[in-house]
Amino acid sequence: MSDWRWRIGLLHGYGEALWQERAGNVRHVTKPVMTPQGLALVKPLFELAGVEKEPQFAVEDIVVVGVDAREDISADAERAWSNSGIVPVNGHSRIKIE
């Protein structure tokens, strides 16, 4: 397993976000969006359409405040960034926040 860990908090210029952090770097910035069906995770265009395979940013340049993400949210984010091909049921996120 990777030593990247999922964090949640505030990023400069992005607001509330979920991201992976390791050794002073940030990657896989993900925007959590509340919907009537629960939490949806949105990948940013700069990570999907940029020329860099895995863009990374220095923690001190982008993180305002962050804490470790809950295990269930981390697992959902990991699946969202994996090549698992998970398709949301009926077009809606399966993530539930209680």
Buried (B, 14 or more C-beta within 10 A) or exposed (E): EEEBEBBBBEBEEBEEBBBBBEEEBBBBBBBBEEEEBEBBBBEBEEBEEEEEEEBBBEBEEBBEEBEEBEEEBBEBBBBBBEEEEEEEEEEEBBBEEE
